[in-house]
Amino acid sequence: RSQLRSKTCPDLDLDFGFAKEKHEDQQNTTVSPHVYAVIMKKWLRSLADGLIPSGLKSQFELLSFVSADNQTLAVSKFMRKLPAINQAVIHFLSDLARKISRNRTHTRMTTEAIAIVLAPCMLLEHTSTMASAN
């Protein structure tokens, strides 16, 4: 609670004083979408085993070799192997990415750009080095 009351949140490396933007056509101040992106990426990086559990990473990597004709079926089968909460988060992120890319003229984020931003957080390998860096 004390962090929420303060202007900064050191655990997230955010300064909420700079996170707010005032748009010319709006009287209200809004929170920058970058703040939400940083929070989401920090949360994804904090997951103990990531969204793709380490025991399934090799099967996940094999999906890139599946032919385009069979890819939807292969991904669906793979998704069913994931814990329910991981499936829900991946579906949420997929829906969010779809909404953002549909508005690419405003967001300037294509599907590829979103994948570049999110994939490293979703597929993060946790090692003792990384744990000590956080």
C-alpha positions in Angstrom: 0.0 0.0 0.0 2.7 2.5 0.8 4.2 2.0 -2.6 0.8 2.8 -4.2 0.6 6.0 -2.3 4.1 7.1 -3.3 4.9 8.6 -6.7 7.4 5.9 -7.5 7.4 2.2 -7.5 11.0 1.0 -7.3 10.1 -2.7 -7.7 8.8 -1.9 -11.2 11.3 0.8 -12.0 8.5 3.2 -12.8 8.0 6.8 -12.0 4.2 7.4 -12.2 4.8 11.1 -12.3 6.2 10.7 -15.8 3.7 7.9 -16.8 0.8 10.3 -17.2 0.2 12.1 -20.4 -2.2 14.9 -21.1 -3.7 14.7 -24.6 -4.5 18.0 -26.4 -8.1 16.8 -27.2 -8.8 15.6 -23.6 -9.0 17.4 -20.4 -8.3 14.3 -18.3 -4.8 13.0 -17.7 -4.5 9.3 -18.8 -1.9 6.7 -17.9 0.5 5.9 -20.7 -0.1 2.4 -22.3 3.7 1.9 -21.8 3.1 1.7 -18.0 0.7 -1.2 -18.5 3.1 -2.9 -20.9 6.0 -2.6 -18.4 3.9 -4.0 -15.6 2.6 -6.9 -17.7 6.2 -7.8 -18.9 7.5 -7.6 -15.3 4.7 -9.9 -14.2 5.4 -12.4 -17.0 9.1 -12.4 -16.1 8.3 -13.1 -12.5 6.5 -16.4 -13.2 8.4 -19.2 -11.7 8.3 -21.5 -14.8 7.1 -19.0 -17.4 4.0 -19.5 -19.5 5.5 -22.5 -21.2 6.7 -24.9 -18.5 10.2 -26.1 -18.9 9.0 -29.7 -19.3 7.1 -28.6 -22.5 9.6 -26.2 -24.0 11.1 -28.8 -26.4 7.6 -29.7 -27.7 6.9 -26.0 -28.1 10.0 -25.5 -30.1 8.9 -28.4 -32.5 5.8 -26.4 -33.4 8.0 -24.2 -35.7 8.6 -27.2 -37.9 4.9 -28.1 -38.4 3.6 -27.4 -41.8 1.3 -24.4 -42.2 -1.6 -26.8 -43.0 -1.3 -28.6 -39.7 -0.2 -25.7 -37.5 -3.5 -24.8 -36.0 -4.2 -28.4 -35.0 -0.7 -28.8 -33.6 -0.9 -25.6 -31.5 -4.4 -26.5 -30.2 -3.0 -29.9 -29.1 0.0 -28.3 -27.4 -2.2 -25.7 -25.6 -4.3 -28.5 -24.1 -1.1 -29.8 -22.4 -0.6 -26.5 -20.6 -2.0 -25.8 -17.1 -5.4 -24.1 -17.3 -4.1 -20.8 -15.9 -1.3 -20.7 -18.5 -3.8 -21.3 -21.2 -6.0 -18.5 -19.9 -3.1 -16.1 -19.8 -1.9 -17.0 -23.3 -5.5 -16.6 -24.6 -5.7 -13.2 -22.9 -2.4 -12.1 -24.4 -3.4 -13.3 -27.9 -6.7 -11.4 -27.7 -4.9 -8.3 -26.5 -2.3 -8.6 -29.2 -5.1 -8.9 -31.8 -6.8 -5.8 -30.5 -3.6 -3.8 -30.5 -2.6 -4.9 -34.0 -6.1 -4.1 -35.4 -5.5 -0.5 -34.3 -2.0 -0.4 -35.7 -2.6 2.9 -37.4 -3.0 4.4 -33.9 -0.8 2.1 -31.9 1.9 1.6 -34.6 2.2 -2.0 -33.3 2.0 -4.8 -35.9 1.6 -8.4 -34.9 5.3 -8.9 -35.5 6.2 -6.0 -33.2 4.0 -7.3 -30.5 5.6 -10.7 -30.8 9.0 -9.2 -30.5 8.0 -7.4 -27.3 6.1 -10.3 -25.6 7.8 -13.5 -26.7 11.0 -13.1 -24.6 8.8 -12.5 -21.5 6.7 -15.5 -22.3 9.5 -17.9 -23.1 11.9 -16.7 -20.4 14.4 -19.3 -19.1 14.8 -18.9 -15.4 18.4 -19.6 -14.2 20.2 -18.8 -11.0 21.9 -15.8 -12.8 18.5 -14.4 -13.8 17.0 -14.9 -10.4 19.9 -13.0 -8.8 19.6 -10.2 -11.3 16.0 -9.5 -10.3 
